[in-house]
Amino acid sequence: MPQPEAMGFTEWAALSAQDPARAAREVHQRVQQLSPTQQRAVVAHLVGVDELAAALVPADPKAPLRGVPYFLKDLFDVAGVKTKAGSRFLAEVRPLPARDAALVQSLRRCGAACAGKTHLHEFAFGLTGENPHYGDCTHPRFPDRTTGGSSSGSAAAVAAGIVPLAIGTDTGGSIRVPAAFCGLYGLRLTPGIAWIKDAFPLSPTSDTPGWFTRTAEDMLAATAALVGLGGMERAPRGVYLALGELEPEVGEACAAAARQLCEPASPDTTAGLSRTFEYAARTHGVLTSLEAARVHAPWLDPRRAEYGAVVWERIDQGRRWTADDLRDVTLWHAGLRLAWTSYFLAHDFLVLPATPFPALPLTQLNLENRRRILALNAPASLGGLPVLTLPVPLPSGLTAGLQVVVNHPQSPVIPWALRRWM
């Protein structure tokens, strides 16, 4: 079935102002244009037409995101709606939420209306959008390929033109990877802020909130409303690091796109950062599974049969690291954070490829490709750094992405980079 023509923030705001009931019905009609299998994989909860129509008329008529519908990754609570986190049993072991998550409250104050919740890679522990309970989320334009994950449903909802904004989370690439695979703009914020503290956790010290849009204009508007934009008093300083085992098509396209922002890194910078980032994927894997095992301690054994086998094994691994493993990753992590601090003394941003290949065929969702993805995304995650993802079109019609790593969510580099993609 053909996808509906996408509308941006401006078009949705105009429709909502003119006829909020029609705008709410439009969201529902767009959901129904997904195949039944994709609907099940993408949508965890859909707000009713009447409730959504009322939410599309904000209390403040001057709210910056007034009339904009969005979908919410099902790690964040909405009052009266079960939070499943892509699992079979979580809603049974946690009370029904009595209040909205902090991020949902902030979005409401900005005028945005929650249209529903989206599924994800089970417990957010994966980069491919697979889910044994609700179905694997596939790319809206290439159904034999994945959206990426773990924020798979949120990315699919924006890429399919259902809504212009969707909320995700990013622990090790879960916004950056789907944004690159689906040709979207993505923003990952920082760990520990109020907007992530009340979400169901994967790895609390690395989990971050963020969002997807289809256009640079909408990303700029969402970021201005929710975070604020820093001003630029001089040309920002940054370099492009061609890190990772990139497929030729992706390497050439990312290098060409990066030239809109900066020059390639010098040989010395390339060698130094590459050495520093060499163990990032392993470090991130150890620390994430260690924290996930603590989160899941009450259920990991009693509910084992209700987990997907792959995710259960990833979490269980966190209980089996040795003292030597933990010592090594603690040292690697400290060295990496120190390297980021040193880098940002002389630079304002670093550009990296977001993925080594375009959206993977469903037949290639294996551990080796996961490792290759994580090698590109783990360095910024371990640094606790914000990342803007910019889409990069490929000659094949697929897409890749660039990570623009900055040292603060209000970095003036973010609006500066977005304007170069308009």
Secondary structure, DSSP 8 states (H G I E B T S, - for coil): --------HHHHHHHHHH-HHHHHHHHHHHHHTS-HHHHHHHEEEE--HHHHHHHTS-SSTT-TTTT-EEEEETTS-BTTB---TT-SSHHHHS----S--HHHHHHHHTT-EEEEEE--SGGG--SS---TTT---B-SS-TTBB--SSSHHHHHHHHTTS-SEEEEE-SSSTTHHHHHHHT-EEEE--TTSHHHHTS--SSTTT--EEEEESSHHHHHHHHHHHT-----SS---EEE---S---HHHHHHHHHHHTTT-EE--HHHHHHHHHHHTTHHHHHHHHHHHHHHHHTTTTTTTTGGGS-HHHHHHHHHTTS--HHHHHHHHHHHHHHHHHHHHHHHH-SEEEEES-SSSS-BGGG--HHHHHHHHHHHHHHHHHT--EEEEEEE-TTS-EEEEEEE-SSTT-THHHHHHHHT-
